[in-house]
Amino acid sequence: MPDRHLLAANSTALNSSVSGLPSRGLFIIEFVLAVLLTRIPYLSLPFKWLESYFHELSHAIATVLSGGIVSHIQLFPNGAGFCFSQGGAPLFIGFAGYFGAACWGYLIYLLATWPKGIRISFAFLGGLVVLSALFWGRDLLTLAILAMLTIVLLLPLKLSQNKILTQFLRIIGLMIMLNALTSPTALLGADQQGDGYLLSQQSWIPAWVWVGIWLLSSACALLLAWRRIDSAAAQLSSSIK
């Protein structure tokens, strides 16, 4: 009779290689690693830029979808950014930034659970940054930051092992969601600035309510990522019994 523990370990490894989903333990390790990386000075900068990029990209997409025109996006070394546009739906555009960053983080995490298409995922994300630079990059600093993000997303394609790529992309997704969770807190107490203030002027809903919604959406994105791992582990455990 085969050893149950050995069977469980083999099944877990097989499930990870096929689905790209880590075990509960590995998820926690990657989550802690993502938290630590977001706290390390300088090393965390490219990942802050990624969150800022997806934040401004979400503003831009919302502008286009609501009939507006995007002039350009601007990124700064400290992780701040702006999307310059005309027209569109102000409420939709203003809300899309932080909410969109959380959604992009979760989407990237989902892409990291597709091992066979992991290289396509990196190429898609890198190509998206390149297209953004071509259409909406104007100043040299923004173009330099977008070039760095392109390197972060395309250089890993030099790696031969898909397993390393999936782990790296999962951590990137977690870091974007974590940054999307912490970034809106800077708006609390901010005097007449930021997306929360602009939305409060458009809707008469206090800025702190908008900040709360963004924090909740980012927390939900992280929870969905965990639930995906947890349910897959539970199904695997049931199949072994």
N, C-alpha and C positions, 0 to 999 in steps of 0.2 A: 504494500500500500504506500503510495507516494507521501512524502512528508508535507503536511498542510502548510507549514511556514515557508518551505521552499517553493511550493506551488503558488502561495500568495505573493512571494517576492518576484517570481518569474512573471506572474500575471500582471503585477504592478509595472514591471519594466516593459512588458509588451504593450500595455495600455498607454504608457508614456510615449513610447516610440511611435505608436500608431496615431494616437489622438493629439499628441503634443501637450497633454495636460500633466502637470507635475503632481506629485503626491501632496497630501496636506502638509507634511513636514517640510517638503521642498518649497512649497508656496510660502510658508512662514519664514524660511531662511531667506528667500528672494525678497520678501516684503521687508524684512529687517535690513537687508543689504540696500534696498532702495531707499529706506529711511535714512540710513547712514550716509549714503552717497549724496542725498539732497542736502546734507548738513556740512559736507566737506568743502571748505573754501576753494575756489578756483576749479577744482575737479567737478563740482556740481554745476558750473556755469553753462556748459553745452546743453544740459538737461533743463535748466531754467529757460534757456533760449528756445528749446523745443516747446515747452509749455506756452511761452509767450508767442511763439510762431503760430501754434495751433489756435491760440486765443484770438490773435489778429486775423488769421485765416478764417475763423468762424464768423467774425464780424464781416469780413469781405464777402463770404458766401451768402450770409444773411442779407447783405446789401443787394447783391445781384439778384437773389431770389425774390426780393421784395420790390424789384424794379429800379433800384438805384445804380449809381456808377461809382466804382472804386478808382480813386486817383492813384494811391500808392500806400504801402505799409512801411512803417519805420520801426526798427528794433534798436535797443540800446544794450550796452554791455552789462548793465545791472539787472537785466531781465524785463525791463519795462518795454512798452511798445505802443504804437498808435496805428489806427487804420483811418486814412483820410478818404472820405467819400461824400457823395451828394445824392440826395433823394433817398428813396426807400422808406421802410417802416421803422421809425426810431426805436420803438419799444422792442421789436423783434431783433433789430440790429444790436441794441445795447445789451439785451439779455443773452444773446448768442455767444458772447466772448467766453466767459467762465464756464457756462453750461457746455458749450461746444468743446472746450479743452478737455473737460471730463469725459465727454463722449468719444473724442479722438483717442484718449488714453485707453478707454475700454475697448474700442475698436482695434487698436494696436495690440492689446492683450489677446483679443480673439484671433487676430492674424497669427500670433505666436503659437496658437494651438493647431496650426495647419502646417505640419512639418514638410509635406511634399511641396507646398507653395511658399516656403519661408523665403526663398530667394526672390520670388516674385513680389512678396510683401515688402522686402527691403527696397527692391527696385522701384516699386510703386511709390513708397514714401519718399525716397530720394528724388524720383522724378517729379513728385508733387512740389518739393522744395525748389527744384530747378525752374519749373514752370512759374511758380510764384515770384521768383527772382526776375524772370523775363518779363512778366506782365506788370508786377507791382513793386519791384525793387528800383529805387531811384538813387539814394545816397550811397556813398562808398562803404560807410559803416554797416548799414543794413545788408548790403551785398556781401560784405566780408563775413558777417554772422551767418547768412544763408549758405555761404560757401562752406563754412565750418560744419553746419548741420548736414549738408550734403555729404561731406566726408564721413561724419559720424554714421550716417545711414548707408552709405555705399561701400566704405572701406571694409566692413565685416564680410562683404561678399567674397573677399579674398580667402576667407576661412573655408576649409574643406569639409568640416563637420557640421551638419545641419543641427545637431543637438546643441552645440555651442551657440549657434545663431538663434535658435528658439529661446534659449535661456536669456540671452542678451536682449532680445526683443521683448520678452516678458518683463524684464526689469525696467526697460525703457517705458513700457506701458504703465507699470506701477508708479514710476517716478513722475510721469506726466499727471497721473491721477492724484498723486500726493501733492504735487505743486499746485494743481487746480484746487485742491482742498485747502491749502494754506494761504494761497495768494489773496483770496477775497477778504481775509481777516485784516489785511492792511487797510481796507476801506473803512473799517469800524473806527469811528471818531475822526475820519478824514473830513476836512472842512471844504465843502463845495468843490469836490474833485472826484474823479473816478466814475466808473460805469454806474455804481449804485446811486450816486448823486444825480447823474443825468436821467436815470430811470425814475427817480423820485420826482424830478421836475416834470417829466412827461406823464406820470401816472398818479401823482399825489400819494403814492404808497411810499412809506419811509424807506430810506436807503438800507437800514438794518434788516428789513424784511427781505429785500432782494439778496443781500449778503447771506442771510439764513437759507434762502432757497438754493443759492449756488453751493453753499457748504453741504446741504442735504443731497444735492444731485451728485456731488463728487464722492460723498460717503456712500451713496447708493451704487455708484459705479464700482467702487472697491468691494462693496458687499456682493455685487453680482459676480465679480471675478472670483471671490472666495466661494460663493454658492456653486459656481460652475465646477470648481475643483472638488468641493465637498460632495456634491451629488454624484459626480463621476466616481469618487472613491467609495461612496456608499453602495453604488450599483456594482462595483467590482467586488466589494466585500460580500454582497448578497449572492453573487454568482459563484463565489468560492465555497460558501457554506453548503 
